[in-house]
Amino acid sequence: MEVNPLSIIIVKSDSKGDRLLFRYPYKVETQNDISSESKRRNPYSILINDDVLQNAQQQTSNIHNGQLSGFPDEVLSTLFAVKSELCNRKFELKVNDVRFVGHPTLMQAKESKEDTSFILINIVFALYAQASYSIVTCYYELSKKLGYALVHEENRVGYLSEEMNLMVKTHDEIAAVIEQDRGKSELEAFDLVLERSTLAQCLKSIYHDLCTTGLLNITINQFVTLCFCLPQKAHQFHKKGVIVEPETIDRCLHSLKPYHGMLLLVNFAELLDCVPPSGALMLLKLIEVYNPLKSLQNMASDADLPIDHVYELVGHLVYWAKATIIYPLCETNVYVIAPDAPLYTNSPLVEKFSTEFPGMSLFEVISDFSLPTSIGHLTTPLQQPARQGILAQMVLWMLQHHLLMQLHTYVQFMPNDHGECDEISTEYELGPTVDENHSEMSLDNDDDINASSLLSMSSQPLPVPNTSHRSNTEDQFSAADSTVSDNIVAQPSSSHKSNFSMTQSASLSSDNCDSLASVEDEDKIKELLNVFQEQDRAAVRRIPAASNPEDLALMVKLWQAGYFKGEHHLEEIMYFENLRRSQLLQLLDKFRDVLIIYETEDPAIASLYSQS
């Protein structure tokens, strides 16, 4: 209730004095209520303490049935007709349980020939005193926009002067009738003002729109279009009981990335109400290419719009509760039932779902997401494309009604710190040495390439490069040479001796290249591991994949970029590092001993619906 305004009041001040021109609503208490209140208690009766406290609370309350009461028009005009020094700045006044917010605006009358003739206009909103700071700020911004709109129309055609004269004349007519006929009420003046004045009708429409939807799209004097959204009220239309503050929306929009997507929450016909005519063309271009399966970057490319303009349009739609931010729908998306989903037997969403998808039960469909489940797990290649399309539509419908939330996979670097690899790490830092076990393995094999492959596939670390065995044991070369020469002898050749010598040289050259490559790999691995601390280095070093320079280089690159701190999900890593999902998942599997993964919702998107 603290979101709704209690009243909207317009006060003027000029050379003719102060005057409350109009307020709405103005029918708060009836005469029967006032007479019954006066007859309620005998002034000579003795009051007990409870009655005294209750009477004091009633006297200090100026709110009756959600409307402003207890303030005469003369008092309000005196309070709000401020001095010129306080104009064009925030006006805020708290009286008992009511807070008044406005933006006094000073302007020069168009019909006046004197430069010193000014009009002060103040459109004030009466709010609950406990209204949050963001709500107060929103109403202040609305008051300022209304003031600027009236200044524009006054400078253009003198609209405000005409409306003021009409309202003052109406009040004077009713006042004269009241003096002659005591049965007339001052409230009839507001009835007549509302009937005659287009400005009064505009203020009435503003009040009702704020109390019902929180969205305004009005045209003042059939010329100036004013669009305004009260997000604390507008977002409750999609999810009751949740107050979405503007600061929360700003944080979400600040976190927008090109890989994000957009999901409309209303029909296309309701979108143009939230933008002025100047921005309608750009919005139409975006809507023509809209697809929840597309990213914002793809939609910007298809609509031939800069990505910054797409951000602004999407942000505007999100602020106005016309759209929400999602990750583009695809088979790998993982969804689960939202913890606060309004799922109960008599929920109106059950019937609404059956109307949208005849023959389908909401509880039956959503039960598939009781545990985190991807869309791909619910589809099979044998299913017809139409069936897969219906499933996608049902998922989108449940996302629109906030029944599902998407889970993303995050990665955290957590090496195992038990000191088990201190000896290995020390040996590695001292440099390559001869390993007798590895030397015996190489000598036992006829082919040195097989020995190298066995070492690379071993789960143990590689403290000794293969080149050390080849350089220190000439028997390996002779064994390899004899093997190669035997194969060559069996082949026909015009010069057996020259072929043998050339092949021997080629073999030696190939072995030397392998040795050099292996040395370079070991140097590269050592350089990559040096980016870690000593204990973390040991944990990474004993992982088999750390022996592959390419895998280790990619892992170190992502680690240095800060992706393994649990703050970036896989989709974000894939986009900014241009990686395929399979490539990234393989890397995480290879280094699973030091990388843990977990699934949770994207905090930037979830913040829109978790603030109560």
GIDA-V602367 format. One record per residue. RES is the residue in one small letter. PHI is phi in whole degrees, -180 to 180 (none if undefined). PSI is psi as a letter, one per 40 degrees, with the letter a starting at -180 (NA if undefined). D_LAST is the distance of its C-alpha to the last C-alpha in Angstrom with 2 decimals. Layout:
BEGIN
RES&PHI&PSI&D_LAST + RES&PHI&PSI&D_LAST
END
This chain:
BEGIN
m&none&d&13.78 + e&-68&e&13.62 + v&-78&d&13.26 + n&-72&i&16.64 + p&-75&i&19.82 + l&-84&d&22.24 + s&-168&i&25.26 + i&-124&h&26.87 + i&-132&h&30.15 + i&-123&h&32.92 + v&-127&i&35.58 + k&-123&i&38.70 + s&-146&h&41.22 + d&-147&a&44.62 + s&-65&e&48.26 + k&-91&e&48.30 + g&113&a&45.65 + d&-92&i&42.04 + r&-159&h&40.72 + l&-84&h&37.53 + l&-82&d&37.98 + f&-164&i&35.19 + r&-145&i&31.95 + y&-147&h&29.77 + p&-76&i&29.19 + y&-116&e&32.35 + k&-99&g&33.01 + v&-105&d&30.94 + e&-119&i&33.47 + t&-92&i&36.69 + q&-64&d&39.98 + n&-64&d&39.87 + d&-65&d&36.69 + i&-69&d&38.38 + s&-66&d&41.64 + s&-67&d&40.05 + e&-69&d&38.15 + s&-72&d&41.48 + k&-92&e&43.27 + r&-69&d&40.68 + r&-134&i&42.29 + n&-79&h&45.86 + p&-65&e&46.22 + y&-97&e&48.81 + s&-79&i&46.76 + i&-89&h&45.64 + l&-97&h&41.91 + i&-86&i&40.44 + n&-61&d&37.74 + d&-62&d&34.87 + d&-67&d&36.02 + v&-64&d&36.29 + l&-65&d&32.70 + q&-66&d&31.43 + n&-66&d&33.67 + a&-67&d&32.47 + q&-65&d&28.81 + q&-68&d&29.90 + q&-73&d&32.01 + t&-90&e&29.32 + s&-96&h&26.82 + n&-115&f&27.16 + i&-122&h&24.63 + h&-133&h&26.08 + n&55&f&24.34 + g&74&e&21.72 + q&-131&i&24.60 + l&-74&h&26.45 + s&-150&i&29.56 + g&87&e&32.20 + f&-116&h&32.99 + p&-65&i&36.42 + d&-62&d&36.90 + e&-64&d&39.34 + v&-68&d&36.87 + l&-65&d&34.20 + s&-65&d&36.85 + t&-68&d&38.03 + l&-70&d&34.59 + f&-99&e&33.64 + a&-85&g&37.10 + v&-80&i&36.87 + k&-73&i&39.66 + s&-63&d&40.22 + e&-66&d&39.28 + l&-96&e&35.63 + c&-78&i&35.49 + n&58&f&33.60 + r&-151&i&30.96 + k&-70&h&27.71 + f&-112&h&28.28 + e&-143&h&25.90 + l&-143&h&26.97 + k&-112&h&25.34 + v&-129&h&27.31 + n&56&b&26.24 + d&-104&f&22.82 + v&-124&h&23.09 + r&-121&h&22.55 + f&-102&h&24.83 + v&-132&h&24.23 + g&-163&a&26.88 + h&-138&g&29.20 + p&-59&h&32.85 + t&-122&h&35.06 + l&-107&h&38.81 + m&-144&i&41.12 + q&-95&h&44.81 + a&-68&h&46.09 + k&-70&d&47.72 + e&-79&e&50.57 + s&-79&h&51.45 + k&-92&e&54.43 + e&-93&h&53.76 + d&-71&e&51.59 + t&-89&e&50.51 + s&-90&h&48.94 + f&-124&i&45.14 + i&-121&h&42.33 + l&-104&h&39.13 + i&-122&h&36.27 + n&-137&h&32.86 + i&-99&h&30.05 + v&-114&h&27.61 + f&-108&h&24.23 + a&-92&h&23.56 + l&-124&i&19.93 + y&-66&i&18.31 + a&-64&d&19.20 + q&-85&e&15.79 + a&-60&i&14.30 + s&-68&i&12.74 + y&-61&d&15.26 + s&-66&d&14.02 + i&-66&d&14.29 + v&-60&d&17.67 + t&-64&d&18.74 + c&-62&d&18.15 + y&-69&d&20.28 + y&-65&d&22.82 + e&-63&d&23.22 + l&-66&d&23.79 + s&-62&d&26.36 + k&-66&d&28.08 + k&-64&d&28.33 + l&-63&d&29.82 + g&-63&d&32.25 + y&-65&d&33.39 + a&-64&d&33.90 + l&-70&d&36.09 + v&-62&d&38.01 + h&-62&d&38.76 + e&-72&d&40.03 + e&-69&d&41.98 + n&-69&d&43.75 + r&-82&d&44.42 + v&-134&e&45.72 + g&69&f&45.11 + y&-64&d&42.40 + l&-65&d&40.76 + s&-61&d&44.16 + e&-64&d&45.02 + e&-66&d&41.81 + m&-64&d&42.18 + n&-62&d&45.78 + l&-65&d&44.93 + m&-69&d&42.30 + v&-64&d&44.58 + k&-62&d&47.51 + t&-65&d&45.59 + h&-62&d&44.55 + d&-67&d&48.18 + e&-63&d&49.51 + i&-67&d&47.36 + a&-63&d&48.22 + a&-66&d&51.90 + v&-69&d&51.57 + i&-65&d&49.80 + e&-64&d&52.75 + q&-87&d&55.13 + d&-126&h&53.08 + r&-67&e&51.04 + g&-77&e&49.40 + k&-77&i&47.38 + s&-112&i&43.81 + e&-66&d&42.19 + l&-65&d&39.31 + e&-66&d&41.81 + a&-65&d&41.90 + f&-68&d&38.29 + d&-61&d&39.15 + l&-72&d&42.05 + v&-62&d&40.22 + l&-65&d&37.57 + e&-75&d&40.44 + r&-93&d&42.34 + s&-95&h&39.92 + t&-73&d&38.02 + l&-68&d&35.86 + a&-64&d&34.85 + q&-64&d&34.07 + c&-66&d&31.92 + l&-66&d&29.89 + k&-63&d&29.49 + s&-63&d&28.26 + i&-62&d&25.71 + y&-61&d&24.35 + h&-68&d&24.09 + d&-66&d&22.53 + l&-66&d&19.76 + c&-79&d&19.09 + t&-99&d&19.32 + t&-113&d&18.20 + g&81&e&17.41 + l&-118&h&20.22 + l&-122&h&23.63 + n&-150&g&26.88 + i&-122&i&29.72 + t&-119&h&33.25 + i&-88&h&34.77 + n&58&f&38.49 + q&57&f&38.54 + f&-138&d&38.52 + v&-98&h&35.35 + t&-94&h&32.29 + l&-117&h&28.94 + c&-111&h&25.79 + f&-151&i&22.40 + c&-130&h&18.78 + l&-101&g&15.87 + p&-61&d&13.12 + q&-62&d&10.29 + k&-96&d&12.37 + a&-65&d&14.07 + h&-74&e&11.46 + q&-72&e&10.46 + f&-66&d&14.07 + h&-93&d&13.62 + k&-148&h&10.44 + k&-68&i&9.76 + g&87&e&6.78 + v&-108&h&4.54 + i&-96&h&5.19 + v&-99&h&7.36 + e&-80&i&9.41 + p&-59&d&13.12 + e&-64&d&13.54 + t&-66&d&11.40 + i&-65&d&13.62 + d&-63&d&16.60 + r&-65&d&16.18 + c&-65&d&16.07 + l&-68&d&19.08 + h&-68&d&20.84 + s&-92&e&20.80 + l&-62&h&22.42 + k&-125&i&25.64 + p&-60&d&28.54 + y&-82&e&27.99 + h&-71&i&24.58 + g&-128&i&24.61 + m&-130&i&23.05 + l&-126&h&22.08 + l&-72&i&22.35 + l&-107&e&20.04 + v&-133&i&22.55 + n&-73&i&26.32 + f&-60&d&28.56 + a&-66&d&29.64 + e&-91&e&26.24 + l&-83&d&26.09 + l&-71&e&28.76 + d&-72&e&26.97 + c&-98&e&24.67 + v&-128&i&27.57 + p&-70&i&30.62 + p&-57&d&34.00 + s&-67&d&34.78 + g&-101&e&32.10 + a&-68&d&32.66 + l&-65&d&35.47 + m&-66&d&33.62 + l&-65&d&30.67 + l&-63&d&33.24 + k&-63&d&34.80 + l&-71&d&31.56 + i&-68&d&30.85 + e&-63&d&34.43 + v&-106&e&33.91 + y&-64&h&30.33 + n&-160&h&29.98 + p&-65&e&27.02 + l&-89&e&29.69 + k&-102&i&30.44 + s&-85&i&29.02 + l&-63&d&28.42 + q&-65&d&31.70 + n&-66&d&33.58 + m&-66&d&32.28 + a&-64&d&33.26 + s&-67&d&36.67 + d&-68&d&37.18 + a&-87&e&36.21 + d&57&f&38.32 + l&-123&i&35.55 + p&-63&i&34.77 + i&-63&d&31.73 + d&-66&d&30.34 + h&-68&d&30.57 + v&-65&d&28.76 + y&-58&d&25.92 + e&-66&d&25.78 + l&-66&d&25.95 + v&-64&d&23.30 + g&-61&d&21.00 + h&-65&d&21.72 + l&-66&d&20.99 + v&-67&d&17.63 + y&-61&d&16.72 + w&-87&e&17.97 + a&60&f&16.02 + k&-95&e&19.51 + a&-152&i&19.29 + t&-138&i&17.38 + i&-95&h&18.76 + i&-137&i&20.44 + y&-94&h&23.45 + p&-48&h&26.48 + l&-65&h&27.18 + c&-154&i&30.02 + e&-66&d&31.50 + t&-84&e&30.35 + n&-64&h&26.60 + v&-107&h&25.02 + y&-125&i&22.23 + v&-147&i&20.62 + i&-63&h&18.57 + a&-64&h&14.81 + p&-64&d&13.61 + d&-109&f&11.20 + a&-65&h&13.85 + p&-76&g&14.76 + l&-108&h&18.26 + y&-149&i&20.26 + t&-58&d&23.76 + n&-96&f&23.26 + s&-64&h&20.48 + p&-66&e&21.57 + l&-69&d&21.00 + v&-64&d&24.01 + e&-70&d&26.37 + k&-65&d&25.01 + f&-68&d&25.65 + s&-65&d&29.12 + t&-70&d&29.92 + e&-74&d&29.03 + f&-127&g&30.87 + p&-58&h&33.67 + g&82&e&34.80 + m&-110&i&31.70 + s&-106&h&29.30 + l&-62&d&25.61 + f&-67&d&25.59 + e&-69&d&28.75 + v&-71&d&27.62 + i&-76&e&24.23 + s&-65&d&25.92 + d&-65&e&27.58 + f&-108&f&24.35 + s&-62&d&23.76 + l&-110&i&24.89 + p&-54&h&24.42 + t&-138&h&27.00 + s&-90&i&28.35 + i&-65&d&29.60 + g&-63&d&33.06 + h&-73&e&33.22 + l&-96&e&32.80 + t&-122&i&35.61 + t&-131&i&39.30 + p&-61&d&42.09 + l&-79&e&43.77 + q&-71&i&41.03 + q&-72&i&41.75 + p&-57&d&39.92 + a&-63&d&38.73 + r&-65&d&36.99 + q&-66&d&35.24 + g&-66&d&34.20 + i&-65&d&32.73 + l&-62&d&30.70 + a&-63&d&29.33 + q&-64&d&28.46 + m&-67&d&26.67 + v&-64&d&24.61 + l&-62&d&23.71 + w&-63&d&22.80 + m&-69&d&20.46 + l&-70&d&18.85 + q&-62&d&18.51 + h&-99&e&16.68 + h&58&f&14.44 + l&-90&d&16.47 + l&-122&i&17.77 + m&-132&i&16.83 + q&-89&h&19.67 + l&-107&h&20.94 + h&-113&i&23.11 + t&-95&h&25.88 + y&-113&i&25.91 + v&-121&h&29.07 + q&-129&h&29.71 + f&-84&h&33.20 + m&-138&g&34.19 + p&-70&i&37.99 + n&-82&h&39.72 + d&-107&g&41.23 + h&-122&e&44.07 + g&71&f&47.01 + e&-77&e&48.76 + c&-112&f&49.76 + d&-60&d&51.11 + e&-66&d&54.66 + i&-66&d&53.91 + s&-64&d&51.93 + t&-64&d&54.83 + e&-62&d&57.35 + y&-68&d&55.46 + e&-69&d&55.24 + l&-73&e&59.02 + g&111&i&59.78 + p&-70&h&61.27 + t&-131&i&63.95 + v&-83&h&66.17 + d&-105&h&64.74 + e&-64&d&67.62 + n&-63&d&65.64 + h&-68&d&64.46 + s&-67&d&68.03 + e&-65&d&69.46 + m&-63&d&66.98 + s&-69&d&68.05 + l&-71&d&71.72 + d&-72&d&71.51 + n&-91&i&70.15 + d&-73&d&72.57 + d&-115&h&69.94 + d&-66&d&68.00 + i&-66&d&65.29 + n&-63&d&64.47 + a&-62&d&64.19 + s&-63&d&61.80 + s&-67&d&59.61 + l&-64&d&59.58 + l&-64&d&58.47 + s&-68&d&55.66 + m&-89&e&54.39 + s&-69&i&54.67 + s&-81&e&51.57 + q&-86&i&53.21 + p&-67&i&52.87 + l&-111&g&55.60 + p&-75&e&57.15 + v&-118&h&60.46 + p&-67&i&60.91 + n&-65&d&63.29 + t&-64&d&65.52 + s&-65&d&66.74 + h&-68&d&68.39 + r&-71&d&70.10 + s&-77&d&71.42 + n&-99&e&72.77 + t&-126&h&74.34 + e&-75&e&76.87 + d&-63&d&77.54 + q&-63&d&74.32 + f&-63&d&75.58 + s&-65&d&78.96 + a&-66&d&77.45 + a&-67&d&75.24 + d&-66&d&78.17 + s&-65&d&80.44 + t&-65&d&77.96 + v&-66&d&77.52 + s&-67&d&81.28 + d&-62&d&82.09 + n&-67&d&79.89 + i&-72&d&81.44 + v&-62&d&85.00 + a&-67&e&84.51 + q&-93&i&83.86 + p&-65&h&86.83 + s&-153&i&87.38 + s&-76&d&90.16 + s&-134&g&89.92 + h&-64&d&88.73 + k&-69&d&89.02 + s&-67&d&87.14 + n&-62&d&84.35 + f&-65&d&83.99 + s&-69&d&83.78 + m&-67&d&81.27 + t&-66&d&79.04 + q&-64&d&79.25 + s&-65&d&78.21 + a&-64&d&75.30 + s&-64&d&74.14 + l&-63&d&74.33 + s&-65&d&72.43 + s&-66&d&69.66 + d&-65&d&69.35 + n&-65&d&69.19 + c&-63&d&66.36 + d&-62&d&64.40 + s&-65&d&65.05 + l&-64&d&63.87 + a&-63&d&60.73 + s&-66&d&59.97 + v&-64&d&60.48 + e&-63&d&58.16 + d&-62&d&55.49 + e&-65&d&55.78 + d&-65&d&55.63 + k&-66&d&52.57 + i&-62&d&50.83 + k&-62&d&51.75 + e&-65&d&50.43 + l&-67&d&47.09 + l&-70&d&46.70 + n&-68&e&47.40 + v&-73&e&43.95 + f&-89&i&42.53 + q&-72&i&43.09 + e&-59&d&45.96 + q&-69&d&44.11 + d&-67&d&41.79 + r&-62&d&44.91 + a&-65&d&46.62 + a&-67&d&43.75 + v&-72&d&43.64 + r&-65&d&47.43 + r&-82&e&48.03 + i&-81&h&45.97 + p&-55&d&48.48 + a&-65&e&46.60 + a&-69&e&47.09 + s&-80&e&50.76 + n&-97&h&49.92 + p&-58&d&49.67 + e&-68&d&47.71 + d&-64&d&45.00 + l&-66&d&44.85 + a&-64&d&44.78 + l&-66&d&41.77 + m&-64&d&39.93 + v&-65&d&40.78 + k&-60&d&39.79 + l&-68&d&36.27 + w&-67&d&36.02 + q&-68&d&37.18 + a&-75&e&34.74 + g&85&e&31.85 + y&-80&e&30.71 + f&-107&f&31.08 + k&-110&e&28.48 + g&76&e&25.65 + e&-113&e&24.01 + h&-132&h&25.63 + h&-88&i&25.67 + l&-61&d&28.90 + e&-61&d&28.41 + e&-69&d&28.03 + i&-63&d&31.12 + m&-60&d&33.05 + y&-71&d&32.44 + f&-76&d&33.25 + e&-105&e&36.11 + n&55&f&37.52 + l&-115&i&37.62 + r&-81&i&37.80 + r&-62&d&35.46 + s&-62&d&38.53 + q&-64&d&39.84 + l&-71&d&36.69 + l&-65&d&36.34 + q&-64&d&40.01 + l&-64&d&39.57 + l&-64&d&36.68 + d&-70&d&38.86 + k&-67&d&41.83 + f&-108&f&40.01 + r&-66&e&37.85 + d&-70&d&39.42 + v&-120&e&37.62 + l&-120&h&34.64 + i&-110&i&31.85 + i&-122&i&29.32 + y&-150&i&25.96 + e&-113&h&23.44 + t&-157&i&19.76 + e&-81&i&17.45 + d&-72&h&17.82 + p&-62&d&15.23 + a&-65&d&15.87 + i&-83&d&14.99 + a&-66&d&12.24 + s&-64&d&10.20 + l&-68&d&9.91 + y&-124&e&7.99 + s&-107&e&6.29 + q&-93&h&3.79 + s&-115&NA&0.00
END
